[in-house]
């Protein structure tokens, strides 16, 4: 009973030592160091604390060890037996890293037993958008040696869609910048900078390299401790020396091995390589073989008629590096066409009344100093109202359910020099035409200036792409922007001759074709047709949009 009470007292001391979320790992081993093959014997001390009832458990563990990371470094506490009592002792522990993550940056706290490398923090390239795989450093607003505080902007990061400011998460000093201004193609999570807590530690990171890059390759097992086997001695015969032999001429269709210089020399003198025996390694034809052949067959070669070859002019071209937005657009659209079952519905909409209403509204806008309303603004409004009436089209597919959105957020395709952007107009069904017009012009300009923020393009539920008004495209089929279930492709309006009221009467009318691309997993054919019917009703009777 006395022994159990003493064990309980010592267990209380151990819990005090590791009171801040410490994690104990026990290995059942009699060696001086923990064995890697006993990783299955790990247990958590928070679940199995050393108490008075653990006497039997300790007797089973033997020379068990417990490790726990703390905020300043690594401490290790083991157990040793003396006079039938278990007392704590200190020992060396392996280096353990402690990770810290946030939405803005990837932080990894590193520790080292080397006095030249104090505790520090590795800042990784953050993921600043859902589709971001890599980014670029536009410029650093802090330089090495500067003091940084939470909330201060460290640098500007060019993501796949915008330029975003990256803020500091902890107080300290910027010790090392690993990826400077203009660095491109930085993978998400790759270390870009180092911070330390003490200013005196700055000089120790002058030649620092990230742990992920400096990690040594795994070494092969040492030959000093070979596995014990009943080996059978086998006489070893020395390998016969490799002798290069001249290679016989290759038959038709076989590959002829020759050095680049030999091939060039043979082409200049119109010599067929199949007539030459190679003396190089493994029968390869080298320059000396061509020269020997020319020395002995020079006259024959010079008298041989040249083959009738046609010389083509070299193709002139320029390689344009991929921008981040083009990489993301390519991967997402490829995923869309490969994984989403597209089908297309097309309808012609008469836009005569729409154009008349637009003329009247623009007269009022000009009189009040407002901006002009475009046909695309009216299309966005009509699409938003149709989505509110047919909410099945305002949805997304998941493996477990169909998510139907209550907000109608319309993405608008905008073409820029860097690629295609799709900024969003939020709650378009609840906004007036003047407000929609102002927002479309504002986000389009921000997209062209590459100044979009994540909130400017995230959260869309449906997309409108208009190639008719700006480019005169009559009709096209757009690719769905995942995870959305539909996208509307708008063509150009054209005048047609249509029957009039009388039997022999005809009149002109303007028709604008629109094509709805649907995800058949979410939008059935009848639902898509119902949405297009509703949309057409708003376009052909635009006054109803004002109700």
C-alpha positions as CSV (number, residue, x, y, z in Angstrom):
1,X,0.0,0.0,0.0
2,X,2.9,2.3,0.8
3,X,4.5,1.6,-2.6
4,X,1.2,2.5,-4.3
5,X,0.9,5.8,-2.5
6,X,4.4,6.8,-3.5
7,X,3.7,5.9,-7.1
8,X,0.6,8.1,-6.9
9,X,2.7,11.0,-5.6
10,X,5.2,10.7,-8.4
11,X,2.4,10.5,-11.0
12,X,1.0,13.8,-9.7
13,X,4.4,15.4,-10.2
14,X,4.6,14.1,-13.8
15,X,1.2,15.5,-14.6
16,X,2.3,18.9,-13.3
17,X,5.3,18.8,-15.6
18,X,3.1,18.1,-18.6
19,X,0.0,20.0,-17.8
20,X,-0.3,22.1,-21.0
21,X,-1.8,19.6,-23.5
22,X,1.3,17.3,-23.3
23,X,1.2,14.0,-25.2
24,X,3.0,11.0,-23.7
25,X,4.1,8.2,-25.9
26,X,5.2,4.9,-24.4
27,X,7.4,2.4,-26.0
28,X,7.9,-1.1,-24.5
29,X,11.6,-1.5,-24.9
30,X,14.6,-2.5,-22.8
31,X,17.1,-0.6,-25.0
32,X,18.5,2.8,-24.2
33,X,16.5,4.3,-27.1
34,X,12.9,3.8,-28.3
35,X,12.4,1.1,-30.9
36,X,10.6,2.1,-34.2
37,X,8.9,-1.3,-34.5
38,X,7.0,-0.7,-31.3
39,X,5.0,2.2,-32.5
40,X,1.8,0.3,-31.9
41,X,2.4,0.6,-28.2
42,X,1.8,4.3,-28.2
43,X,-0.8,5.5,-25.7
44,X,-2.0,8.9,-24.6
45,X,-1.2,10.0,-21.1
46,X,-4.4,12.2,-21.0
47,X,-6.4,9.0,-21.3
48,X,-4.1,6.7,-19.2
49,X,-2.6,8.9,-16.5
50,X,0.0,7.5,-14.1
51,X,-2.0,7.1,-10.9
52,X,-2.2,4.8,-8.0
53,X,-4.0,2.2,-10.0
54,X,-1.1,2.0,-12.5
55,X,1.2,0.0,-10.5
56,X,0.4,-3.1,-12.4
57,X,0.7,-1.2,-15.7
58,X,4.1,0.2,-14.8
59,X,5.3,-3.3,-13.9
60,X,4.4,-4.4,-17.5
61,X,6.0,-1.5,-19.2
62,X,9.5,-2.0,-18.0
63,X,11.9,0.8,-19.0
64,X,9.1,2.8,-20.7
65,X,9.7,6.3,-21.9
66,X,7.5,9.3,-22.2
67,X,8.1,12.3,-24.6
68,X,6.3,15.6,-24.7
69,X,6.9,18.8,-26.7
70,X,6.6,22.2,-25.0
71,X,6.7,25.7,-26.3
72,X,10.4,26.4,-25.9
73,X,11.9,23.1,-27.0
74,X,11.7,19.4,-26.4
75,X,11.8,17.7,-23.0
76,X,11.9,14.1,-22.3
77,X,11.0,12.3,-19.1
78,X,11.7,8.6,-18.5
79,X,11.2,6.2,-15.6
80,X,13.8,4.4,-13.8
81,X,13.5,1.9,-10.9
82,X,15.4,2.2,-7.7
83,X,14.6,0.7,-4.3
84,X,11.3,-0.5,-5.7
85,X,10.3,3.1,-6.4
86,X,9.7,4.7,-9.8
87,X,11.3,8.2,-10.1
88,X,11.4,10.6,-13.1
89,X,14.7,11.1,-14.9
90,X,15.6,13.3,-17.9
91,X,17.0,12.0,-21.2
92,X,17.6,13.1,-24.7
93,X,14.6,13.1,-27.0
94,X,14.3,13.3,-30.8
95,X,13.5,16.6,-32.5
96,X,9.7,17.1,-32.9
97,X,8.1,19.9,-35.0
98,X,5.0,21.5,-33.9
99,X,2.7,22.8,-36.7
100,X,0.4,25.8,-36.7
101,X,-2.0,26.6,-39.5
102,X,-4.4,29.3,-40.3
103,X,-6.5,30.5,-43.1
104,X,-4.0,33.2,-44.1
105,X,-0.7,31.4,-43.9
106,X,0.9,28.0,-43.3
107,X,3.2,28.3,-40.2
108,X,5.5,25.5,-39.0
109,X,7.3,25.9,-35.7
110,X,10.7,24.3,-35.8
111,X,13.0,23.4,-33.0
112,X,16.7,22.4,-32.9
113,X,19.2,21.2,-30.4
114,X,21.9,23.1,-32.2
115,X,22.6,26.4,-30.5
116,X,23.1,28.0,-33.9
117,X,19.5,27.4,-34.9
118,X,17.1,28.8,-32.3
119,X,13.3,28.3,-32.3
120,X,11.8,29.8,-35.4
121,X,8.8,29.8,-37.6
122,X,8.5,28.8,-41.2
123,X,5.9,30.7,-43.2
124,X,4.5,28.8,-46.1
125,X,2.7,30.0,-49.3
126,X,-0.9,30.3,-48.1
127,X,-3.9,29.0,-50.0
128,X,-5.9,32.2,-50.6
129,X,-8.6,30.7,-52.9
130,X,-10.3,27.4,-53.2
131,X,-8.7,26.6,-56.5
132,X,-5.2,27.9,-55.7
133,X,-2.4,25.4,-56.3
134,X,0.5,27.8,-56.6
135,X,1.1,31.5,-56.4
136,X,3.6,34.3,-57.1
137,X,5.2,36.9,-54.8
138,X,4.4,40.3,-56.2
139,X,6.4,42.2,-53.7
140,X,7.5,42.2,-50.0
141,X,6.3,45.0,-47.9
142,X,8.6,44.0,-45.0
143,X,12.3,43.4,-45.3
144,X,14.7,41.1,-43.5
145,X,15.2,42.3,-39.9
146,X,11.9,44.2,-39.6
147,X,9.7,43.6,-36.6
148,X,6.3,42.2,-37.5
149,X,3.1,42.3,-35.5
150,X,-0.2,40.4,-36.0
151,X,-2.3,42.0,-38.7
152,X,0.6,43.7,-40.5
153,X,0.9,43.0,-44.2
154,X,4.0,41.0,-45.0
155,X,3.7,40.7,-48.8
156,X,1.4,40.7,-51.8
157,X,0.6,37.3,-53.3
158,X,-0.6,36.8,-56.8
159,X,-3.1,33.9,-56.6
160,X,-4.8,32.2,-59.5
161,X,-7.4,35.0,-59.8
162,X,-6.2,38.1,-57.9
163,X,-3.5,39.8,-55.9
164,X,-4.1,39.4,-52.2
165,X,-2.3,40.8,-49.2
166,X,-0.8,38.2,-46.8
167,X,-0.9,39.3,-43.1
168,X,1.3,38.3,-40.3
169,X,-0.2,36.0,-37.7
170,X,2.3,36.2,-34.8
171,X,4.6,38.8,-33.4
172,X,8.3,38.5,-34.1
173,X,11.1,39.5,-36.5
174,X,11.4,38.7,-40.2
175,X,14.7,36.7,-40.2
176,X,14.9,35.4,-43.7
177,X,13.0,35.8,-47.0
178,X,13.4,32.7,-49.1
179,X,11.4,33.7,-52.1
180,X,11.9,37.3,-53.1
181,X,9.9,39.8,-55.2
182,X,8.7,38.4,-58.5
183,X,9.1,34.7,-57.5
184,X,6.7,32.6,-59.4
185,X,5.3,29.1,-59.4
186,X,5.5,28.7,-55.6
187,X,3.5,25.7,-54.5
188,X,1.0,26.0,-51.7
189,X,2.7,25.2,-48.4
190,X,6.3,25.9,-49.7
191,X,8.3,27.9,-47.2
192,X,8.7,31.5,-48.3
193,X,10.0,33.2,-45.1
194,X,11.3,32.7,-41.6
195,X,10.4,34.6,-38.4
196,X,12.0,34.5,-35.0
197,X,10.8,35.7,-31.6
198,X,14.1,37.3,-30.5
199,X,15.9,40.0,-32.4
200,X,19.3,38.5,-31.4
201,X,18.5,35.4,-33.4
202,X,18.3,37.2,-36.8
203,X,22.0,36.7,-37.7
204,X,21.7,32.9,-37.2
205,X,19.4,32.5,-40.2
206,X,21.6,34.2,-42.8
207,X,22.3,30.9,-44.6
208,X,19.1,29.1,-43.5
209,X,17.5,26.5,-45.8
210,X,14.1,25.1,-45.2
211,X,13.9,21.8,-43.4
212,X,11.8,20.3,-46.2
213,X,14.5,21.0,-48.7
214,X,17.4,20.2,-46.5
215,X,16.1,16.8,-45.3
216,X,18.6,14.1,-46.2
217,X,17.6,11.2,-48.3
218,X,16.9,8.0,-46.4
219,X,20.1,6.0,-46.0
220,X,20.4,2.3,-46.8
221,X,20.8,0.0,-43.8
222,X,24.3,-0.1,-42.5
223,X,26.5,-2.9,-43.6
224,X,28.1,-3.2,-40.1
225,X,25.0,-5.1,-38.8
226,X,24.1,-7.5,-41.6
227,X,21.1,-9.9,-40.9
228,X,22.1,-13.2,-39.5
229,X,21.6,-15.9,-42.1
230,X,23.1,-19.3,-42.9
231,X,24.9,-18.0,-45.9
232,X,26.1,-20.4,-48.5
233,X,29.4,-19.5,-50.0
234,X,29.2,-19.3,-53.8
235,X,32.4,-18.9,-55.9
236,X,32.4,-15.5,-57.5
237,X,33.7,-15.3,-61.0
238,X,35.2,-11.9,-62.0
239,X,33.2,-10.1,-64.7
240,X,34.7,-10.4,-68.1
241,X,36.0,-7.1,-69.5
242,X,33.6,-5.3,-71.9
243,X,35.1,-4.9,-75.3
244,X,33.6,-2.6,-77.8
245,X,33.1,-4.3,-81.1
246,X,32.3,-2.8,-84.5
247,X,28.6,-3.0,-85.1
248,X,27.4,-4.5,-88.3
249,X,25.2,-2.3,-90.5
250,X,21.7,-2.2,-89.2
251,X,18.9,-3.8,-91.2
252,X,16.1,-1.7,-92.5
253,X,13.9,-0.4,-89.7
254,X,16.5,-0.9,-87.0
255,X,17.7,2.1,-85.0
256,X,21.2,3.3,-85.8
257,X,23.1,4.6,-82.8
258,X,25.3,7.6,-83.6
259,X,26.6,10.6,-81.7
260,X,25.0,14.0,-82.6
261,X,28.2,15.2,-84.1
262,X,28.5,12.1,-86.3
263,X,25.0,12.6,-87.5
264,X,25.6,16.2,-88.3
265,X,28.8,15.4,-90.2
266,X,27.1,12.6,-92.2
267,X,24.2,14.9,-93.2
268,X,26.6,17.6,-94.4
269,X,28.4,15.1,-96.7
270,X,25.3,13.2,-97.7
271,X,26.5,9.9,-96.2
272,X,24.1,7.2,-95.1
273,X,24.8,5.9,-91.6
274,X,23.7,2.4,-92.6
275,X,26.9,2.1,-94.6
276,X,29.2,2.8,-91.7
277,X,30.4,0.5,-88.9
278,X,30.5,2.1,-85.5
279,X,33.6,1.7,-83.3
280,X,32.3,3.6,-80.3
281,X,30.8,2.1,-77.1
282,X,28.3,-0.7,-78.0
283,X,28.9,-0.1,-81.7
284,X,27.9,3.6,-81.7
285,X,29.0,5.6,-84.7
286,X,31.3,8.4,-83.7
287,X,32.9,11.3,-85.6
288,X,36.1,9.4,-86.3
289,X,34.0,6.7,-88.2
290,X,32.6,9.3,-90.5
291,X,36.0,10.9,-91.2
292,X,37.5,7.4,-92.0
293,X,34.6,6.7,-94.3
294,X,35.1,10.0,-96.1
295,X,38.8,9.4,-96.4
296,X,38.3,6.1,-98.2
297,X,35.1,6.9,-100.1
298,X,35.5,10.6,-100.6
299,X,35.4,10.4,-104.4
300,X,32.4,8.2,-104.5
301,X,30.5,10.4,-102.1
302,X,31.4,13.6,-104.1
303,X,30.2,12.0,-107.3
304,X,27.0,10.5,-105.9
305,X,23.9,12.5,-107.0
306,X,22.3,14.4,-104.2
307,X,18.8,13.3,-103.2
308,X,15.9,15.4,-104.2
309,X,15.0,17.0,-100.9
310,X,12.5,19.9,-100.3
311,X,13.7,22.5,-97.9
312,X,11.0,24.0,-95.7
313,X,11.3,27.3,-94.1
314,X,11.7,27.2,-90.3
315,X,8.5,27.9,-88.4
316,X,8.6,31.2,-86.5
317,X,6.9,31.1,-83.1
318,X,6.9,32.5,-79.6
319,X,6.3,30.6,-76.4
320,X,3.9,32.5,-74.0
321,X,4.1,31.3,-70.4
322,X,0.9,30.2,-68.7
323,X,-0.6,32.8,-66.4
324,X,-2.1,31.5,-63.1
325,X,-5.7,32.1,-64.2
326,X,-5.1,30.2,-67.4
327,X,-3.8,27.2,-65.5
328,X,-6.8,27.2,-63.1
329,X,-9.3,27.8,-65.9
330,X,-7.8,24.9,-67.9
331,X,-7.9,22.4,-65.1
332,X,-11.4,23.4,-64.0
333,X,-12.9,23.3,-67.5
334,X,-11.2,20.0,-68.2
335,X,-12.6,18.6,-65.0
336,X,-16.0,20.0,-66.0
337,X,-16.1,18.4,-69.4
338,X,-14.8,15.1,-68.1
339,X,-17.0,14.7,-65.0
340,X,-20.2,16.7,-65.7
341,X,-22.8,15.2,-68.1
342,X,-23.6,18.3,-70.2
343,X,-26.6,18.8,-72.3
344,X,-27.8,21.9,-74.1
345,X,-31.1,23.7,-74.7
346,X,-31.4,26.6,-77.1
347,X,-34.2,29.1,-77.6
348,X,-34.7,32.3,-79.6
349,X,-36.0,35.3,-77.7
350,X,-37.5,38.3,-79.3
351,X,-35.8,41.4,-77.9
352,X,-37.8,44.2,-79.6
353,X,-39.6,45.2,-76.3
354,X,-36.3,44.8,-74.4
355,X,-34.5,47.2,-76.7
356,X,-37.3,49.8,-76.4
357,X,-37.2,49.5,-72.6
358,X,-33.5,49.9,-72.6
359,X,-33.7,53.1,-74.7
360,X,-36.2,54.6,-72.2
361,X,-34.1,53.6,-69.2
362,X,-30.9,55.0,-70.7
363,X,-32.7,58.4,-71.3
364,X,-33.5,58.5,-67.7
365,X,-30.0,57.5,-66.7
366,X,-28.4,60.2,-68.9
367,X,-30.7,62.8,-67.4
368,X,-29.7,61.9,-63.9
369,X,-26.0,61.4,-64.6
370,X,-26.1,57.7,-64.3
371,X,-24.3,55.0,-66.4
372,X,-26.0,53.5,-69.4
373,X,-27.7,50.1,-69.0
374,X,-26.5,47.4,-71.4
375,X,-28.4,44.4,-72.8
376,X,-26.2,42.2,-70.7
377,X,-27.4,43.9,-67.5
378,X,-31.0,43.1,-68.5
379,X,-30.0,39.5,-69.3
380,X,-28.4,39.1,-65.8
381,X,-31.5,40.5,-64.1
382,X,-33.8,38.2,-66.2
383,X,-31.6,35.1,-65.4
384,X,-31.6,35.9,-61.7
385,X,-35.4,36.2,-61.6
386,X,-35.8,33.0,-63.5
387,X,-33.5,31.2,-61.0
388,X,-35.7,32.5,-58.2
389,X,-38.8,31.0,-59.9
390,X,-37.1,27.8,-60.8
391,X,-34.7,27.2,-57.9
392,X,-33.7,23.7,-59.1
393,X,-31.4,25.3,-61.6
394,X,-29.8,27.3,-58.7
395,X,-28.1,24.2,-57.3
396,X,-24.9,22.1,-57.1
397,X,-24.3,18.4,-57.2
398,X,-22.5,16.5,-54.4
399,X,-22.1,12.7,-54.0
400,X,-24.5,12.7,-51.1
401,X,-27.1,15.4,-51.9
402,X,-28.1,18.3,-54.2
403,X,-27.4,21.6,-52.6
404,X,-30.0,24.2,-53.5
405,X,-29.0,27.8,-52.9
406,X,-31.2,30.5,-51.4
407,X,-29.0,33.3,-52.7
408,X,-28.9,34.1,-56.4
409,X,-25.3,35.0,-57.2
410,X,-24.6,35.5,-60.9
411,X,-21.0,35.1,-62.2
412,X,-20.3,37.2,-65.2
413,X,-17.6,36.0,-67.7
414,X,-15.0,38.8,-68.3
415,X,-12.2,38.4,-70.8
416,X,-8.8,40.0,-70.0
417,X,-5.3,39.8,-71.3
418,X,-4.4,37.3,-68.5
419,X,-7.3,35.0,-69.1
420,X,-11.0,34.6,-68.3
421,X,-12.4,35.8,-65.0
422,X,-15.9,35.3,-63.6
423,X,-16.6,37.9,-60.9
424,X,-19.8,37.6,-59.1
425,X,-22.9,39.9,-58.7
426,X,-24.4,38.9,-55.4
427,X,-28.2,38.7,-54.8
428,X,-28.8,39.9,-58.4
429,X,-32.5,39.0,-58.1
430,X,-32.9,41.7,-55.4
431,X,-31.0,44.5,-57.1
432,X,-32.2,47.1,-59.5
433,X,-30.9,47.4,-63.1
434,X,-28.9,50.5,-62.2
435,X,-27.2,48.8,-59.3
436,X,-26.4,45.7,-61.4
437,X,-25.0,47.9,-64.2
438,X,-22.7,49.8,-61.8
439,X,-21.4,46.5,-60.2
440,X,-20.8,44.8,-63.6
441,X,-18.7,47.7,-64.9
442,X,-16.8,48.0,-61.6
443,X,-15.8,44.3,-61.3
444,X,-15.0,44.1,-65.0
445,X,-12.5,46.9,-64.6
446,X,-11.0,45.3,-61.5
447,X,-10.7,42.0,-63.4
448,X,-8.8,43.7,-66.3
449,X,-6.5,45.5,-63.7
450,X,-5.9,42.1,-61.9
451,X,-7.2,43.7,-58.7
452,X,-10.0,41.2,-57.8
453,X,-10.3,40.0,-54.2
454,X,-11.5,36.5,-53.3
455,X,-14.9,38.0,-52.3
456,X,-15.2,39.4,-55.8
457,X,-15.4,36.0,-57.5
458,X,-16.3,33.4,-54.9
459,X,-19.8,32.2,-54.0
460,X,-21.4,32.2,-57.4
461,X,-24.4,29.9,-58.1
462,X,-25.0,30.5,-61.8
463,X,-22.9,31.9,-64.7
464,X,-23.8,34.1,-67.7
465,X,-21.4,34.3,-70.7
466,X,-22.2,36.8,-73.4
467,X,-20.3,36.6,-76.7
468,X,-23.1,38.0,-78.8
469,X,-23.0,41.7,-77.9
470,X,-19.2,42.3,-77.7
471,X,-18.1,39.9,-80.5
472,X,-21.2,39.2,-82.7
473,X,-21.2,35.4,-82.1
474,X,-24.5,34.1,-83.2
475,X,-24.8,31.0,-81.0
476,X,-22.4,28.9,-78.8
477,X,-22.4,26.3,-76.1
478,X,-20.6,27.2,-72.9
479,X,-18.9,24.9,-70.5
480,X,-20.3,24.7,-67.0
481,X,-18.4,26.4,-64.2
482,X,-18.1,23.8,-61.4
483,X,-19.6,23.3,-58.9
484,X,-22.5,25.1,-60.5
485,X,-25.1,23.2,-62.5
486,X,-25.8,25.7,-65.3
487,X,-24.4,28.4,-67.5
488,X,-26.2,30.6,-70.0
489,X,-24.5,31.4,-73.3
490,X,-25.9,34.6,-75.0
491,X,-25.6,35.1,-78.7
492,X,-26.0,38.2,-80.8
493,X,-29.4,39.6,-81.8
494,X,-30.3,39.7,-85.5
495,X,-33.3,40.9,-87.5
496,X,-35.5,38.3,-89.1
497,X,-38.7,38.5,-91.3
498,X,-41.6,37.0,-89.4
499,X,-45.3,36.7,-90.2
500,X,-47.5,39.7,-89.4
501,X,-51.0,39.9,-88.2
502,X,-52.6,39.4,-91.6
503,X,-52.3,36.4,-93.9
504,X,-50.1,38.2,-96.4
505,X,-48.3,40.5,-94.0
506,X,-44.8,40.3,-92.8
507,X,-42.7,42.3,-90.4
508,X,-39.1,42.5,-89.0
509,X,-38.2,41.4,-85.5
510,X,-35.0,41.0,-83.6
511,X,-34.2,37.7,-82.1
512,X,-31.4,36.8,-79.6
513,X,-30.5,33.1,-79.3
514,X,-29.5,31.8,-75.9
515,X,-28.2,28.3,-75.0
516,X,-28.5,26.8,-71.5
517,X,-25.8,24.3,-70.6
518,X,-27.1,22.0,-67.9
519,X,-25.7,19.4,-65.5
520,X,-28.0,16.4,-66.1
521,X,-27.3,15.1,-62.6
522,X,-29.1,18.2,-61.2
523,X,-31.2,19.7,-63.9
524,X,-33.5,17.3,-65.8
525,X,-34.5,18.2,-69.3
526,X,-38.0,19.4,-68.3
527,X,-36.6,21.6,-65.5
528,X,-34.1,23.2,-67.9
529,X,-36.9,23.8,-70.5
530,X,-39.0,25.4,-67.7
531,X,-36.2,27.7,-66.7
532,X,-35.6,28.8,-70.4
533,X,-39.4,29.4,-70.8
534,X,-39.4,31.6,-67.7
535,X,-36.2,33.5,-68.9
536,X,-37.7,34.0,-72.3
537,X,-40.9,35.4,-70.7
538,X,-38.8,38.1,-68.8
539,X,-36.9,39.0,-72.0
540,X,-39.9,39.3,-74.2
541,X,-41.9,41.1,-71.6
542,X,-39.3,43.1,-69.7
543,X,-41.8,45.2,-67.8
544,X,-42.5,42.2,-65.7
545,X,-38.9,42.4,-64.3
546,X,-39.8,45.7,-62.7
547,X,-42.7,44.3,-60.7
